[in-house]
């Protein structure tokens, strides 16, 4: 009977819980800053940019797969998974462009004959 009812709408019956814009912003800031803080503690300074680039691109790929699998909307008025994946991809490509070839070779363990 509900299917023939014109006023029935799925959007009205299924509401996702919201924690508010401030909590969402705090979560996104922590999720963005955490990999950078871990990199500063673990990775030597000469390998920081290549590691940041590869880690950011891996996170971007993971976030985009999650966004694709949950069918997240792409055009919204708020920050969503697609936006976070794009930001991580942008950071990854920028770090890759700024890193020197010697750093990348050292990162992959091929820098023994370089210099």
Secondary structure as the mmCIF struct_conf table of DSSP 4:
data_model
#
loop_
_struct_conf.conf_type_id
_struct_conf.id
_struct_conf.beg_label_comp_id
_struct_conf.beg_label_asym_id
_struct_conf.beg_label_seq_id
_struct_conf.end_label_comp_id
_struct_conf.end_label_asym_id
_struct_conf.end_label_seq_id
TURN_TY1_P TURN_TY1_P1 UNK A 2 UNK A 4
TURN_TY1_P TURN_TY1_P2 UNK A 6 UNK A 7
HELX_RH_AL_P HELX_RH_AL_P1 UNK A 10 UNK A 13
HELX_RH_AL_P HELX_RH_AL_P2 UNK A 21 UNK A 42
BEND BEND1 UNK A 43 UNK A 43
HELX_RH_3T_P HELX_RH_3T_P1 UNK A 45 UNK A 47
HELX_RH_AL_P HELX_RH_AL_P3 UNK A 48 UNK A 69
TURN_TY1_P TURN_TY1_P3 UNK A 70 UNK A 71
BEND BEND2 UNK A 74 UNK A 75
BEND BEND3 UNK A 77 UNK A 78
HELX_RH_AL_P HELX_RH_AL_P4 UNK A 81 UNK A 98
BEND BEND4 UNK A 99 UNK A 99
HELX_RH_AL_P HELX_RH_AL_P5 UNK A 101 UNK A 107
TURN_TY1_P TURN_TY1_P4 UNK A 108 UNK A 109
TURN_TY1_P TURN_TY1_P5 UNK A 111 UNK A 112
BEND BEND5 UNK A 113 UNK A 113
#
